[in-house]
């Protein structure tokens, strides 16, 4: 799959605790956390990677590129 054909995450929705719970992609799709994890692992979404936390759960984070503006926590919110 060509890099330019992969979707990116452009906005996020957080729960009452400030934790990420949903993502909006560059094509306008809205993915819950588990859907986003599956798509990132499948290579369908660029600029994000999955990692295993100390609690053994899988989490998403933006690729480390030195640009804090595209970190998932810093993306615009959507309803």
N, C-alpha and C positions, 0 to 999 in steps of 0.2 A: 504494500500500500504506500503510495507516495506521501511524503510528509505533508504536502500542501492540501491533501484531500482528507486529512484527519481533522476531526473536530477539536475545538479547544473549549475550556470552561471560561465563560465570560461574566457570570454572576453566581452568587450563592444565597442560600437561605439558612438562617441560624435558628436554633430553638431558643427557649427562654433562658438557657444557661450559656448561650453564646457559642454552642457547639454547631458545627456544620451539619446540616441534615439533608440538603438538596442542592442541586447544581443545575444551572442553565447553560446549554452548550451554544456554540457559535451558529448552529443551525436552528436554534430556538427550542430544542427538546429540553424537557425538565426530567432529571434523573434523581431518584432517591439515592441515599448513600450506597446501598448494596448494588444497585444498578450501575452507579458510577464506578465502583470498585471493579465490577466484572468487565466493564468496557475499557477501563485503564489497563487491566491485566491482559485483555485481548489485543491491546495496541490500537484501539479505535480512537483514543483521545490523546492529543499531544500536550506536552508541557506539564504533565502530572505523573506522579509515580505512587505506587502502593508500597507500604512498609509495615513490618510487624512491630507493634509497640511492646513495651515491657510487660504488658498484661496479656500478651499473646494474640490480641486482636489485630486485624488489618486496618490500616488508616491510609488516607490520601494526603499528599502534600505536593505543592508545586515543585518542579525541578529546580535545583539549586543553580541559579544563573546570575546571582549577585544583584538582581533587580527586585527589591522588596515590594514594588507596586503590583507585581503579578502573583504574589503569594496568595493562596486561597483565602486566607483571613482578611486580606486587604481588597478583595474584589467587591464590586458593588453588590448591594443586596437586592433581591427581588421578592415579590409577594406571591 
